[in-house]
């Protein structure tokens, strides 16, 4: 699977997607809004069981209180954490549908370098062309298809 300006190339298909508002980068930093170039791998799949059926056998439910640390100074930086959690973090159980399915990548994981970027996910977009904070985002149909098609360890070249 490979990212191109026309979309993500997967199994002979080009799936339209959006990238970070900061474009692509070889020097990812926390908060820069850029999508990191490189070879990434899927290491997890999360989904909202109150909204959708399990999209893949390896998908785990997003439960209340599940968060993702984006606090570079914290020992749990770029890791799944649970509420209550005081350092900076992202809510995984959102009010909007963006994180109804999340494909987790191994960007700066599991041994995170502080400040080198966190939470580089594949998820649903707000609308076509609307940039992310560094993730790859897709239509609801395409992220569901990707989650069903992918397996742990699937490679992604950006």
WOQUIDA-V228031 format. One line per field, one symbol per residue. phi: phi as a letter, one per 40 degrees, with the letter a starting at -180 (. if undefined). psi: psi as a letter, one per 20 degrees, with the letter a starting at -180 (. if undefined). burial: + if it has 24 or more other C-alpha atoms within 12 Angstrom, else -. A space follows every 50 residues. Layout:
phi=???
psi=???
burial=???
This chain:
phi=.acbdchccafgbbcdabbcccgcacbdbdgcgcccchcbbcbabbaccc bacdcadccbccbdgcbbcbcdccccdgbcbbccaccdabcccccccdbc bbccbccfaccccdgchbfcbbacccadgccbchcbbbcdcccccdcccc bdgdcbbb
psi=pppriiapopljqooprqaqhjbqqimpqpjijqppqaorqpirpqqoii hqqpiqhipqqoqpiprppkohiqhjplqprqqqohrqrpphnrhrjhkh ppoprjpkqinpppijqrlnrpaqrgrpiprajirpqrqgghhggghhgr rpipqop.
burial=+++---++-+----++++++--++---++++++++++--+++++++++-- ---+++--++++---+++++++---++++++------++++++---++++ +++++++++--+++-++++++++++-----++++++++++-+++++++-+ ++-+++-+
